Amino acid sequence: MALLNWRSADHYDHSGDKPCVLCTRPTPLRSDHGKPVHKVCAEQWLDAHASQEDDA
């Protein structure tokens, strides 16, 4: 499983929670691209899509 390093304060949005783009539950976390997403959801998404690329 890919483990992301989100220790940077850039991954926390102090303006409030928004729905996670993957599970729709509220989160104050943001991806590297500014999208609202839980760290666990992002790690699971990366794992699922990395295995699909390996199969190609």
C-alpha positions, 0 to 999 in steps of 0.5 A, a space after each residue: 500500500 502506498 503511504 502518502 506523506 501529508 505532514 505539510 500544512 498545505 494539506 489542511 484547509 482551515 476554511 472548513 470541511 468539504 466532501 471527499 471526492 472519493 467517499 463524499 464524507 467531509 474532510 479538511 484535508 486536500 490533495 496536492 492538487 487542492 482537491 478535498 480527499 481523505 489521506 486513506 481514500 487517496 492511498 486506496 485510490 492510488 493502490 487500486 489504480 497502480 495495480 490496473 496500470 501494472 496489469 496493462 
